[in-house]
Amino acid sequence: MNEYQEFYQDTFRRLSRKMEALNLSLKEDPNPVLQPVLEAAADLNEGGKMLRGVLVCLGYRMAGREDVETSDELALALEIFQTGVLIHDDIIDRAETRRGKKTIPVRYEESLGRRKIRPVTEADTLKEVSSSAALCAGDLMLYEAGLRIAEAYRGHEKLGDILSEFDRMVLETIRGELLDVILPYEAQVREEDSLEKSVFDIYRMKTAQYSVVGPLHLGMLLGGADEQEMKTVDSFACDLGIAFQIRDDILGIFADEKKLGKDVGSDISEFKQTLLYSYVKEKDEEEYRNLLQYYGRAFVTKKDLEEVRDIFRRSGALAYAEKKEAECLESAKEKLAEAKFIRGPERAILEGFLEYSAERKK
């Protein structure tokens, strides 16, 4: 077991125990009408990798602090925020599974159906009602995250800076999500723009910010790290976050669905603008025409998925994406080597995280 795995497992177990209290409070909400949705939210809040929370605790240690449990509430806030983002993502993407479980809109719609509850207006459907309920549940988790930070660190000299940084991360994530949503449509009429550039903008604003940059930065900020040191880590973390998302996009097409925990091929039905897609569109006109036969289909069969995989292989898109991922990981490795202020134990953990990012299967 390397240093990263040991740190990850110890932190994961500790944070998971502490998260149980929030999940229990959601499941036991005093208003029984809310329980079906909040139970589903609590269930989704369990079973994640806790990666962002672990990185918060690591960032705190990188600031030279040994009392790592002081950062736990901030770490939990990032995980709660992540759950809220995932709930909203599932509504936007019309996803059916998340973390190996049914999504909240699917679960609540099924709950309404089992109890023979009907829409109350002619304009409603149970699907729309379920999506609206899930939207509110996602909002609840987002605001719970901010409240948790404010209450846990009341009186802390860095609280104002922490809340500002957290909100900046949230705003950048939302900008990235907005670009992710509208790019498939705007790209149709903005031929002068580079699609790949916009895809990388999504990677930077969305995944990199709230998956790696934000957690490490917030942990270091809580620990009182030097501002220039935080900027150096931000640059390293951005490269790593982009590589992380490229790997996600590859896994979203080529992974084993049981290992991934969500629908493989959903990027196809959602017409996701990924590095794989942008490469084919911009580099191979014939294969792009082939790709458009499958992208946007409501139901992607196993045969469809295999055809798309073959297109990405034949066109060179898969090899290109893997090359870009490797370049980002190498850049992150070089920046880590130059960050002499990072102590040996924390450096070893970060090096292990780089290795994990390059090899992960889900």
N, C-alpha and C positions, 0 to 999 in steps of 0.2 A: 504494500500500500504506500503510495507516494504522499508527499506533504499535502498536496491539494485534496486528495481523497480523504485523508484523515481529518483535515480541517473542515471539509465539506460535511462529512458524516456527523462529526461532533456538533457542528452548528445546526445542521438540519434537524437532528433529534431534539436539540434544545428549543429551537424555534417552533417545531411542530407541537411540542407539549404546550407551549405558551399560546399557540393559535387555537388550541382546543377550547379555551374559555370563550373566545369570540364566537366560534362556531356553535357552541352550546347555547349562548345567549340568542343567536339568530333562530335556532331550532325551537327555543322555548319562548318566543315572543309572546307577550301577554295578550295580544290580539289574535285570536285563532284564525281569523279570516286571512291574515298575512302569512300564516305558517306554511302553506304549500309552496309559495314562492321563496320565502326566506330559508326554508329547509333545503331547497334546491341550491340556493346561493351558498349556504354553508357547506353542502356536499361538494360543490365545485371548488370551494376554498380549500378543500382537502385534496391530497394526492398530487400536488404540484411538485416541481423539483426544488423549490425554495431558492433558486439560483440567485435572484436579485437580493433576497435577504442575506444570503451568505456573503455576497459581495459587499453589502453595507458593512457587515461585521469585519470583513477583511480590510476595507478602507479605513475603518476606525483603528485597526491594529497598525496599518501603514502609517498612521499619524504618530506612532510611537506609544500608543496606549495599550496597557495590559488588561485593564478592567473591561474586557470585551462585552460582557453582558449589559453594560450601560448602553450599548448600541442596539440591543435587541428590539426595543419598541420601535425604533426607526426602521429596523429591518422588517418587522412585521407590517409596518405601514406600507412599505414598498410592495410587499406580497399582497396585501389587501387591495392596493391600487391596481396591481397586476390582474387580480381577479375581476375587478370592475371593468378594466380594459377588455379582458377576454369575453365578458358577458356582452359588451357592446359590439365587439368584433363578430361574435356569433350571430347577433341580430343582423348586422350589416351583410355578413357572408351567407346568411341562411344556413349555417352549419348545423349538423345533426349530432356530432360527437365532439367532445372536448375532454382531454385528460382520460380518455378511455370510457367516458360516461356520456349519457345523453345530455344535450345542452338544455339550459333553463327554458327557452321557448318550447322545445319539443316536450320536455317533461311536464310543463304546466298545461300545455294543450292536451296531452294525454290524460292528465288529472281531471281537467274539465270534462273531457269526453267520458271517462269512467263514471263520473258522477252525474252524467246526463245533463250537464249545464249547457244552456243554449245562449247564443248571442242575444243581447237585449235590444239591439237596433237592427234595422234592415241593412245598414251599411257595414256592420261588423261581421267578422268571421272569428272563430276561435283562435286561428293562427295569429290574426292581428291583435287580439286581446292578449294572447300569450307573449307576443313580442313587446307590447306596451308594458306589460308587467315586468318582463325581463329588463327592459330599459330602466325602469325605476329601481330595480334591484342593483343594476350596474351603477347607477347614480349613488345609491346608498353606500356601496363599497368605496367609491371614490371619495365621498365626503367623510366616511369613517376613517379613511387613511389620514386625511388632513387633521381631523379632530384628534386622532391618536398621537400624532406628532406634537400638536399644541399642548395637549394635556400631560404627556409624558415628560416634556422638557420645559414646562412652565418655570420661568425664572432662570433658565440656562442662558448664559451670555450670548450664545450663538443662535438662539431660537429664531430671531427675525431673519437672519441670513439663511438658516435651514429652510424656513417656510418659503422664502423668496426663491431659493434654489429648487425646492420641490415644485413650486408652481411653474417656474421656468421650464423644468423638465416636462411637466404635464402639458403645458402649452405647445412645446416643441413636438411632443408625441401626438397631440391632436392635429397639428399642422401636417405631420407625416401621414396620419390616418386619413385626413381629408384629401391629401394628394393621392393616396392609395385608392380612395373611392372614386375620384373623378377622372383620374388619368386615363382609364380605358376609353372614356368618351372624348375628353379634350384632345387626346393623341390623334384622334381621327381627323381633326381639322388644324392641327399644329405641325404640319409636315416639316417646317423649317427647324423645329426643335429636335434635339437629340433625345430619343426615348431613353437610351441608356443613362444619360445624365439625370433625368427625372427619376429613374429607378434608384440610382445611387442616392439621390436626395431623400427618397423614402427611407432607404436603409439608414442614412445618417440621422434623420429627424425622428424616426420612429424607433426601430429596434435598437440602434446603437445608444440612443439617449436613455431610454427607460430600462434597457436590459443590462447595460454595462457602464456607460459614462455616468449616468445619474446615481446609481447605487454606490459606486466607488467614491464619487465626488462627495456625496452626502455623508458617507461614513467618515471620510477624511475631514470634512468640514466640522462635523460633530466633535472629532478628536482634536481640533485645533491645528490642523496642518497648515503649512506655509502656502500662500496663494500661488506662487510660481510652481511649487511642487504639484499642486492640484491641477494646474494647467498642463503640466507635463504628462500626468497620468490621464487627463482627459484625452489627449492626443493618442496615447497608446490604446486607451479604452475604445475610442471611436473606430480605429482600425480593427480591433478585435470584434466590436459589435457588428461592423459591416460583414466581416468574415462569417460571423455567427448567422446572419440573415441569409447570406448566400448559401450556406450549408442547409438552412431551413428550406430554402427554395428547391434545392436539389432533393432533399429528403421528401418534400411535398409531392414529388413526382416519382422518385425512385425507391422510397423506403418501403419496408415491410409495415403494412397498416397496423398489425397487432403491436408492434414495437413503438410506432409513432404516436398512438393514442388519439388520432383524429383521422378524418377521411383522407386517404391518399388520392390524389387526383382532384381534390376540391378546387385547387388553383385553376384547373381547366374550366370547370363549370362556372367559376366566378370571374373568368377572364382576367386573372391576376397579371399585372405587368411586372414580370420578374426579369432577372438578367438572362435566363434561358430564353424567354419569349422575345425580349428586345433584340437579342443577338440574331435570332432567326429572321425577325422582321427587317432588320437593317442590313443583314449580310447574305441572305439566301432567298431570293424571290420565289423560286419554285417550291422550296420547302415551306415557306410562309403560306403559300396558297394551300398546301397540304394541311398545315397546322390549323388554318381557319375552318377546316371541315369539322374540327373537334372542339375548339375553344368556344365557350358560351353555351354548350349543350347542357340542358337541365340535368340529364342523367348520363354519366360517363361510365360505360361498361368496362370490364377488364380488357376486352379487345381494343376499345378506344384508347385506354391507358397505355397499352403496349405499343400502339401505333404512334402515340405522342412521344413515348420514350425513344422509339426508333428514329423519329424526326430529330429529336434533340441530339441523338448520337451521330446520325448521318451528317447533319448540318455543321457539326463541330460545336454546338451550343454547350453541351455538357462539358466538353474538354475546356472550353473558354471559361465557363463559370468556375470550374475547379482551379484553373490557372489564376483567376482573379482572387479567389478565396486564398490560395497559397500566397499570393503577393501581399494581401492584407495581413495575413498571419506573420509573414516574414517581416513586414514593416513594423508590426506590433512588437515582435521579438527584438528588433534592432532598437526600438525606442525604450523597451524595458531594460536592455543592456546599458543604455546611456543614462538611465535614471539611477545614478549612483546613491542617491539618498534613501532608496528602498533597502531595508535591512535584509540580511540573508534569509531568515525564516519566511518573511512575507514574499520575498523574491522567488523562493522555491515554490510557494503556493501559487503564485501567478504563473510561473513556468508550467506547473502542472495543469493549471486552468487552460493555458494555451494548447497544451497537448490534448486535453479533453475536448476542446472546441474543434480541433482538427480531426478527431477520430469518432466523434459521437454519431450514434445511429438513430437518435430520436430527439 
